[in-house]
């Protein structure tokens, strides 16, 4: 089971429920956005992530997509999180959707 989430004040959210099925956290999972001047930056919305393990799962799957250089996630626990994908080539939204689905989450409005 995941550890309770910390809110913006550094306080533990005792009502935090993780639905990712993880037995623990994989550490800080979002990678920094990199890429040169020719890099393509796209933002996506993903539902269902609640903790660092969720972020790690989505980051891992998206990073495996051909051309993806980095992934950055702004986690909104239990809500809709913002995901930035930096790539060296245009990546079809269906490739992104497939990776997010493989991680166990839902791509929103894409």
JOGI-V220691 format. One record per residue. RES is the residue in one letter. SS is DSSP state (@ for helix, = for strand, . for the rest). BURIAL is b if it has 9 or more other ideal C-beta (glycine too) atoms within 8 Angstrom, else e. Layout:
# JOGI-V220691
res:RES ss:SS burial:BURIAL
res:RES ss:SS burial:BURIAL
This chain:
# JOGI-V220691
res:X ss:. burial:e
res:X ss:. burial:b
res:X ss:. burial:e
res:X ss:. burial:e
res:X ss:. burial:b
res:X ss:= burial:e
res:X ss:. burial:e
res:X ss:. burial:e
res:X ss:. burial:e
res:X ss:. burial:e
res:X ss:. burial:e
res:X ss:= burial:e
res:X ss:. burial:b
res:X ss:. burial:e
res:X ss:. burial:e
res:X ss:. burial:b
res:X ss:. burial:e
res:X ss:. burial:b
res:X ss:. burial:e
res:X ss:. burial:b
res:X ss:. burial:e
res:X ss:. burial:b
res:X ss:. burial:e
res:X ss:. burial:e
res:X ss:. burial:b
res:X ss:. burial:e
res:X ss:. burial:e
res:X ss:. burial:e
res:X ss:. burial:b
res:X ss:. burial:b
res:X ss:. burial:b
res:X ss:. burial:e
res:X ss:. burial:b
res:X ss:. burial:e
res:X ss:. burial:b
res:X ss:. burial:e
res:X ss:. burial:e
res:X ss:. burial:e
res:X ss:. burial:b
res:X ss:= burial:b
res:X ss:= burial:b
res:X ss:= burial:b
res:X ss:= burial:e
res:X ss:= burial:b
res:X ss:= burial:b
res:X ss:= burial:b
res:X ss:= burial:b
res:X ss:. burial:b
res:X ss:. burial:b
res:X ss:. burial:b
res:X ss:. burial:b
res:X ss:@ burial:b
res:X ss:@ burial:b
res:X ss:@ burial:b
res:X ss:@ burial:b
res:X ss:@ burial:b
res:X ss:@ burial:b
res:X ss:@ burial:b
res:X ss:@ burial:b
res:X ss:@ burial:b
res:X ss:@ burial:b
res:X ss:@ burial:b
res:X ss:@ burial:b
res:X ss:. burial:e
res:X ss:. burial:b
res:X ss:. burial:e
res:X ss:. burial:b
res:X ss:= burial:b
res:X ss:= burial:b
res:X ss:= burial:b
res:X ss:= burial:b
res:X ss:= burial:b
res:X ss:= burial:b
res:X ss:= burial:e
res:X ss:. burial:b
res:X ss:. burial:b
res:X ss:. burial:b
res:X ss:. burial:e
res:X ss:. burial:e
res:X ss:= burial:e
res:X ss:= burial:b
res:X ss:= burial:b
res:X ss:= burial:b
res:X ss:= burial:b
res:X ss:= burial:b
res:X ss:= burial:b
res:X ss:= burial:b
res:X ss:. burial:e
res:X ss:. burial:e
res:X ss:. burial:e
res:X ss:. burial:b
res:X ss:. burial:e
res:X ss:@ burial:e
res:X ss:@ burial:e
res:X ss:@ burial:b
res:X ss:@ burial:b
res:X ss:@ burial:b
res:X ss:@ burial:e
res:X ss:@ burial:b
res:X ss:@ burial:b
res:X ss:@ burial:b
res:X ss:@ burial:e
res:X ss:@ burial:b
res:X ss:. burial:e
res:X ss:. burial:b
res:X ss:= burial:e
res:X ss:= burial:b
res:X ss:= burial:b
res:X ss:. burial:e
res:X ss:. burial:e
